[in-house]
Amino acid sequence: MSDSDTIAAIATPPGAGGVGIIRLSGPETPRIAEDLIGGLPQPRHAVFRRFRDRNGDAIDEGIALYFPQPHSFTGEDVLELQGHGGPVVMDLLLQRVLQCGARIAHAGEFSKRAFLNGKLDLTQIEAVADLIEAGTAAAARLAVRSLEGAFSERVHALVEQLIQLRMYVEAAIDFPEEEIDFLSDGKVAADTAHLQQALSQTIAAARTGRLLRDGISLVIAGPPNAGKSSLLNALAGRESAIVTEIPGTTRDLLRERIQIDGIPVHVVDTAGLRHSDDRVEQEGIRRARDELHKADLILWLLDERDFQEQGYPDTSQLPPGIPLILVRNKIDLTNSKPAIFEGSQGAEVLISARAGTGLELLRQHIKQRAGASAVGGEGEFLARRRHLDALERADRHVQDGLEQLQTTGSGELLAEELRLAQQALNEITGEFTADDLLGEIFAGFCIGK
């Protein structure tokens, strides 16, 4: 198998539908079109054709579209066959295409060829998958912006700033007779400060973009009968969990996906944490503790009556470093008012999950703690964890280079750190990318993309 093979795949979702599409790409596409539909259609014109088997009998009939290289998604000759969307018909047509000399495409192979042929850079290719998988309208809008090149333009601007700074530093190293003193020369300090500011702005935008793409994991935990399942139902807007007055009703993890102002939130309801001799409940408690370690944010739920009698709970067994919101529930039973404030152990929110009071306060605080307010509006582009990691590494290299210059006066060490920073940024767009990273990225795509 090689990148010069002609590949084919069903590009529409599995199952029956009104229309099904088979996509081909590669050098044998014109010959396969001759065998299958009697010749190539006029480029970029939809034509009606019968799709025939090797004996000339019709398998199906529909629309054929031809995109000659290099003016196609992959940069190769591409043919799309749009027939009826029955799974049997689609399978027969795909088998006929394979008989003509194509092979089944790997996951993401069409997009990979678009990248390798210079049609799109890596951030744009990833935006294709993100647009398909977008779980919110905000994520879809940002995926389109990334596909149009908004993220790539920001990265290219950063790379250009780095190149200009590297040219100045390395020229001074290569021509020592010019006797440029990096420490007294204000150009390096000014250009580096400007670069760091641009990096910080891009990192902030990427964090918001990643938040809108991936969302956050929110775990509801606390003692039995505190109203955790009632809160899950209230946030989800439906009766997802069984609610009774019997402590320990929830034995397993319950999961719901909700949105808060366009931010995906993966909510997990857990078993009440207490000592139990019940083996089933013990397993639920073990799973609850495991889930706490995976959380981005923990809602620790308490009955407001218990809080007024016993005070703050012992949260020393919770995993360190994960943000915690203390939610004091059932205020309808104490005639308390919904409120949010900073207490002695951090943020506290007073709500009634059953009555629905205080829930909007809680939603907005969850959004704030998730980091959605880091950038104004809904964001500028969609980003992934690897993008954010590369930006942060580039920022560290620039900072390390400046520190090396200030402590040692060495332009060589500064130049090396700047080179590593540029390499980190080039990983984002794919101008410098290891093959194993490409394999990991495209493995997450669907077969027809």
FENMO-V410644 format. One record per pair of residues at least 12 apart in sequence whose ideal C-beta (glycine too) atoms are under 8 Angstrom apart, sorted by the first residue. I is the first residue (numbers start at 1). J is the second residue. D is the distance in whole Angstrom. If there is no record, write none. Layout:
i:j:d
I:J:D
I:J:D
This chain:
i:j:d
1:103:7
3:113:7
3:116:6
4:26:7
4:27:7
5:26:6
5:102:8
5:103:5
6:24:6
6:25:7
6:26:3
6:27:6
6:28:4
6:29:6
6:32:7
6:101:6
6:102:5
6:103:7
7:24:7
7:25:6
7:26:6
7:102:6
7:103:6
7:104:7
7:105:4
7:106:8
7:109:6
7:110:7
7:113:8
8:22:6
8:23:7
8:24:5
8:25:8
8:94:7
8:97:5
8:98:7
8:102:4
8:103:7
8:104:7
8:105:6
9:22:7
9:23:6
9:94:8
9:104:6
9:105:4
9:109:8
9:110:7
9:447:5
9:448:5
10:22:6
10:90:5
10:94:6
10:447:7
10:448:6
11:23:4
11:80:7
11:448:3
11:449:7
12:85:6
12:90:8
12:448:7
14:87:7
15:87:7
16:85:6
16:86:6
16:87:6
17:85:3
18:84:7
18:85:6
19:62:8
19:82:6
19:83:7
19:84:7
19:85:5
20:82:7
20:83:6
20:84:6
20:85:4
20:86:7
20:89:7
20:90:4
21:80:6
21:81:7
21:82:5
21:83:8
21:448:8
22:80:7
22:81:5
22:83:7
22:90:7
22:93:6
22:94:6
22:97:6
23:78:7
23:79:8
23:80:5
23:81:8
23:110:7
23:448:6
24:78:7
24:79:5
24:80:8
24:81:8
24:97:6
24:102:6
25:72:7
25:73:8
25:74:5
25:76:5
25:77:7
25:78:5
25:79:8
25:105:8
25:110:6
25:113:6
26:76:6
26:77:7
26:102:7
27:76:7
27:77:7
28:100:8
28:101:5
28:102:7
29:66:8
29:76:7
29:77:4
29:78:7
29:79:5
30:77:6
31:100:8
31:101:7
32:79:7
32:97:6
32:100:4
32:101:6
32:102:6
33:64:7
33:66:7
33:79:5
35:100:5
36:51:6
36:52:7
36:81:8
36:96:7
36:97:7
36:100:6
37:49:4
37:50:7
37:51:6
37:52:7
37:64:5
37:81:8
38:52:8
40:66:5
40:79:8
41:64:5
41:65:7
41:66:5
42:66:7
43:66:6
43:67:7
43:68:5
43:71:8
44:65:7
44:66:7
44:67:6
45:65:8
45:66:8
46:63:5
46:64:8
46:65:6
47:63:7
47:64:6
47:65:8
48:61:7
48:62:7
48:63:6
48:64:8
49:61:7
49:62:7
49:63:8
49:64:5
49:81:8
51:81:6
51:83:6
51:93:6
51:96:7
52:96:8
53:92:8
53:96:6
54:96:7
54:99:7
59:89:7
59:92:5
59:93:5
59:96:6
60:83:4
60:84:6
60:89:5
60:92:8
60:93:6
61:83:7
62:81:7
62:82:5
62:83:4
62:84:7
63:81:8
63:82:4
64:79:7
64:80:7
64:81:6
64:82:8
65:79:7
65:80:4
65:82:7
66:78:7
66:79:5
67:79:8
67:80:8
70:117:7
70:119:8
73:110:7
73:114:6
73:119:7
74:110:6
74:113:4
74:114:5
74:117:6
74:119:7
75:113:7
75:114:6
75:117:3
75:118:7
75:119:5
76:113:6
76:117:7
81:93:7
81:97:8
104:447:8
105:447:6
105:448:7
106:442:8
106:447:7
107:442:6
107:443:6
107:444:7
107:445:5
107:446:7
107:447:6
108:129:8
108:441:8
108:442:3
108:443:7
108:444:7
108:445:3
108:446:8
108:449:6
109:442:7
110:448:7
110:449:6
111:125:5
111:128:6
111:129:7
111:442:6
111:445:6
111:449:5
112:125:8
112:438:7
112:442:5
115:430:6
115:438:8
121:152:5
121:429:4
121:430:5
121:431:8
122:428:7
122:429:5
122:430:3
122:433:7
122:441:7
123:146:6
123:151:5
123:152:5
123:155:7
123:387:7
123:428:6
123:429:6
123:430:8
124:146:7
124:147:5
124:149:6
124:152:6
125:430:8
125:441:8
126:146:8
126:384:6
126:441:7
127:143:5
127:144:8
127:146:4
127:147:4
127:151:8
127:382:6
128:147:6
128:445:8
128:449:6
129:444:6
129:445:5
129:449:7
130:143:4
130:146:7
130:213:6
130:382:5
130:384:8
131:143:4
131:144:6
131:147:6
132:446:7
132:449:7
135:215:7
135:257:7
135:259:8
135:264:5
136:212:7
136:259:6
136:262:5
136:263:7
136:264:6
137:262:6
138:212:5
138:262:3
138:263:8
138:378:5
138:379:7
139:212:5
139:213:6
139:262:7
139:264:7
139:382:6
141:378:7
142:209:6
142:212:6
142:213:8
142:378:7
142:379:5
142:380:7
142:381:6
142:382:4
143:213:8
143:382:5
145:380:7
145:381:5
145:382:7
146:209:8
146:381:5
146:382:5
146:383:8
150:380:6
150:381:5
151:209:8
151:380:8
151:381:4
151:382:7
151:383:7
151:387:8
151:428:8
152:429:6
154:202:5
154:205:7
154:380:8
154:381:7
155:202:8
155:425:6
155:428:5
155:429:6
156:429:7
157:198:7
158:195:7
158:198:6
158:199:6
158:202:6
158:394:7
158:425:6
159:422:6
159:425:5
159:426:7
161:191:7
161:194:7
161:195:5
161:198:6
162:195:7
162:398:8
162:418:6
162:421:6
162:422:5
162:425:7
163:422:7
164:191:7
165:188:7
165:191:5
165:192:7
165:195:6
165:418:6
166:415:6
166:418:5
166:419:7
166:422:7
168:187:7
168:188:7
168:191:7
169:182:7
169:188:7
169:411:6
169:414:6
169:415:5
169:418:7
170:415:5
172:411:6
173:411:5
173:412:6
173:415:6
182:405:6
182:409:7
182:411:5
182:414:7
183:405:7
183:406:7
183:409:6
188:405:7
188:414:8
189:402:8
192:398:6
192:401:8
192:402:5
195:398:6
196:395:7
196:398:6
196:399:7
199:391:7
199:394:6
199:395:5
199:398:7
200:395:7
202:391:6
203:388:7
203:391:5
203:392:6
203:395:7
204:374:5
204:375:5
205:375:5
205:379:6
205:380:5
205:381:7
205:383:8
206:381:8
206:383:4
206:387:6
206:388:5
206:391:6
207:371:6
207:374:6
207:375:8
207:383:8
207:388:6
208:371:7
208:372:7
208:374:6
208:375:4
208:378:8
208:379:4
208:380:8
209:379:5
209:380:7
209:381:5
209:382:5
209:383:4
209:387:8
210:382:8
210:383:5
210:384:6
210:385:6
210:387:7
210:388:6
211:263:6
211:370:6
211:371:6
211:372:6
212:262:7
212:263:6
212:264:8
212:378:7
212:379:6
212:382:7
213:382:5
213:383:7
213:384:7
214:264:7
214:384:8
214:385:7
215:257:8
215:263:6
215:264:3
215:265:6
215:266:6
216:263:7
216:264:8
216:265:6
216:266:7
216:296:4
216:297:6
216:366:8
216:370:5
217:266:5
217:268:7
217:294:6
217:295:5
217:296:5
217:297:7
218:265:5
218:266:7
218:267:5
218:268:7
218:295:7
218:296:7
218:297:5
218:298:8
218:299:6
218:366:7
219:268:5
219:270:6
219:291:5
219:292:6
219:294:8
219:295:4
219:297:8
219:298:5
219:299:7
220:232:6
220:267:7
220:268:7
220:269:5
220:270:6
220:299:5
220:301:6
221:270:5
221:273:6
221:288:6
221:292:6
221:298:6
221:299:7
221:300:6
221:301:7
221:318:8
222:272:7
222:273:7
222:299:8
222:300:5
222:301:4
222:302:6
222:313:8
222:327:8
223:272:5
223:273:6
223:274:6
223:302:7
223:303:8
223:306:8
223:313:8
224:247:4
224:248:5
224:271:8
224:272:3
224:273:8
224:274:6
225:245:7
225:246:8
225:247:4
225:248:8
225:272:7
225:303:7
226:272:7
226:301:4
226:302:6
226:303:5
226:306:8
226:329:6
227:301:6
227:303:7
227:329:4
227:330:6
227:353:5
227:354:7
228:250:7
228:269:5
228:270:7
228:272:7
228:301:5
229:241:4
229:242:7
229:243:5
229:249:7
229:250:5
229:254:7
229:269:6
230:243:5
230:329:8
230:353:4
230:354:5
231:269:8
231:299:7
231:301:6
231:327:7
231:329:7
231:351:8
231:353:4
232:254:6
232:256:6
232:267:6
232:269:4
233:353:8
234:353:5
234:354:8
234:356:6
234:359:6
235:256:7
235:258:6
235:265:8
235:267:6
235:359:7
235:363:8
236:256:4
236:258:6
236:267:7
237:258:8
240:254:6
240:256:5
241:254:5
241:269:6
247:272:6
247:274:8
248:271:7
248:272:6
248:274:8
248:276:7
248:278:7
248:281:6
250:269:6
250:270:7
250:271:5
250:272:7
250:284:7
251:271:6
251:280:6
251:281:6
251:283:8
251:284:4
252:271:7
252:284:6
252:287:7
253:268:6
253:269:7
253:270:6
253:271:8
253:284:8
253:287:6
253:288:7
253:291:6
254:268:7
254:269:4
255:267:7
255:268:5
255:269:8
256:269:8
260:363:5
260:364:8
260:366:6
260:367:5
261:363:8
261:367:6
261:372:7
262:378:6
263:367:6
263:370:6
263:372:6
265:366:7
265:370:8
268:291:5
268:295:8
270:284:8
270:287:7
270:288:3
270:291:6
270:292:8
271:284:3
271:285:5
271:287:7
271:288:5
272:285:8
273:285:6
273:288:6
273:289:7
292:318:6
292:319:6
292:322:7
293:319:5
293:322:8
295:319:8
295:322:5
296:322:7
296:323:8
296:370:7
297:322:7
297:323:5
297:324:8
297:325:7
297:366:7
297:369:6
297:370:7
298:318:7
298:322:6
298:323:7
298:324:5
298:325:7
299:325:5
299:327:5
299:362:8
299:366:8
300:313:7
300:315:6
300:318:8
300:324:6
300:325:7
300:326:5
300:327:7
301:327:5
301:329:5
302:326:7
302:327:7
302:328:6
302:329:7
303:329:6
303:330:5
304:328:5
304:329:6
304:330:5
304:331:5
304:333:7
304:334:5
304:336:6
304:350:7
305:330:7
305:333:6
305:334:6
307:328:5
308:334:7
312:326:8
312:343:8
312:344:7
312:345:6
313:326:8
315:345:7
323:369:6
324:345:8
324:346:6
324:347:8
325:346:7
325:347:5
325:348:8
325:349:6
325:362:8
325:365:7
325:366:7
325:369:7
326:343:7
326:345:6
326:346:7
326:347:7
326:348:5
326:349:7
327:348:8
327:349:5
327:351:6
327:362:7
328:348:6
328:349:7
328:350:5
328:351:7
329:351:6
329:352:7
329:353:6
330:352:6
330:353:8
330:354:7
331:350:5
331:351:7
331:352:5
331:357:7
331:358:7
332:352:4
332:354:7
332:355:5
332:357:7
336:350:6
337:350:7
338:350:5
338:351:6
338:352:8
338:357:5
338:358:3
338:361:6
339:358:7
339:361:7
340:358:8
340:361:5
340:362:8
340:365:6
347:365:6
347:369:7
349:361:6
349:362:5
349:365:6
386:427:8
386:428:8
386:437:8
387:428:5
390:424:5
390:425:7
390:427:5
390:428:5
391:424:8
391:425:7
391:428:7
393:420:8
393:421:8
393:424:4
394:421:4
394:422:8
394:424:4
394:425:5
395:421:8
397:417:5
397:418:7
397:420:5
397:421:4
397:424:7
398:417:7
398:418:7
398:421:5
400:417:5
401:413:7
401:414:4
401:415:8
401:416:7
401:417:3
401:418:6
401:421:7
402:414:7
404:417:7
